[in-house]
Each structure stands twice: as structure tokens, then as C-alpha cells.
Amino acid sequence: MNATKQFSNIKTSEKIAVNTNDLQAMLGCGRRSAVQIGELAEARIQFGKRVFWNVEKVRAYVNAISG
């Protein structure tokens, strides 16, 4: 498998979609909790085997449940 190019110069807060590791860092929780929150927010984006998470949907969901 070919390695993917990493764009470390872009802040997570400026991205429109993040991978699961970035979602974990953004939420400050483990993989299982991050995936659960992402799925409850209906933020999952899948391209083949790659999974990304829509940052805006996750933010909106977290803001809605923290009310």
C-alpha cells in the first residue's frame, strides 16, 4: 500500500474533514468514544476503506448535546 501524504502544516480546526486519529485529538477522547460521537453526529464520510469525519457536523452535535 502506498503511504498517504500528510499535511501537518494545516491546523485541525481549519480542516473540513479529519481522519479518526485527528477526531480523537479534537475531542480529547479514545478511539471508541470518538467513533461513537462521530456516528451519532452522522458525520462519517467513507471513500473505499478510508474513513473521514465531517468537522462541522461533529461540532454542531457536541454543541447541541452540551446545552
C-alpha positions as CSV (number, residue, x, y, z in Angstrom):
1,M,0.0,0.0,0.0
2,N,1.3,3.5,-0.8
3,A,1.7,5.9,2.0
4,T,-0.6,9.0,2.1
5,K,0.8,12.5,2.1
6,Q,0.4,14.1,5.5
7,F,-0.3,17.9,5.7
8,S,1.0,18.7,9.2
9,N,1.1,22.4,8.5
10,I,-2.7,22.7,8.5
11,K,-4.4,23.1,11.8
12,T,-7.2,20.6,12.7
13,S,-9.6,23.5,13.3
14,E,-9.2,24.6,9.7
15,K,-9.9,21.2,8.1
16,I,-13.4,20.3,6.9
17,A,-12.9,16.6,7.3
18,V,-10.5,14.7,9.6
19,N,-9.4,11.1,10.0
20,T,-10.2,9.1,13.1
21,N,-6.9,10.0,14.8
22,D,-7.5,13.7,14.3
23,L,-11.1,13.3,15.6
24,Q,-9.7,11.7,18.7
25,A,-7.3,14.6,19.3
26,M,-10.0,17.1,18.5
27,L,-12.4,15.6,21.1
28,G,-9.8,14.6,23.6
29,C,-11.0,11.0,23.9
30,G,-10.3,7.5,22.9
31,R,-10.9,5.8,19.5
32,R,-14.2,4.1,20.6
33,S,-15.7,7.3,22.0
34,A,-14.6,9.4,19.1
35,V,-16.1,7.0,16.5
36,Q,-19.3,6.8,18.6
37,I,-19.7,10.6,18.7
38,G,-18.9,10.8,15.0
39,E,-21.6,8.3,14.1
40,L,-24.2,9.9,16.4
41,A,-23.4,13.2,14.7
42,E,-23.9,11.4,11.3
43,A,-20.5,12.8,10.3
44,R,-19.0,9.7,8.7
45,I,-17.6,10.0,5.2
46,Q,-16.2,6.9,3.6
47,F,-14.1,6.6,0.4
48,G,-13.4,3.0,-0.2
49,K,-11.7,1.8,3.0
50,R,-10.7,5.3,4.2
51,V,-12.9,7.0,6.8
52,F,-13.1,10.7,7.4
53,W,-15.3,12.7,9.7
54,N,-17.1,16.0,8.9
55,V,-15.8,18.5,11.4
56,E,-18.8,20.9,11.2
57,K,-21.3,18.1,11.9
58,V,-19.3,16.9,14.9
59,R,-19.1,20.4,16.3
60,A,-22.8,21.0,15.8
61,Y,-23.6,17.7,17.5
62,V,-21.3,18.4,20.5
63,N,-22.8,21.9,20.9
64,A,-26.3,20.6,20.8
65,I,-25.8,17.9,23.5
66,S,-23.8,20.1,25.8
67,G,-26.7,22.6,26.1
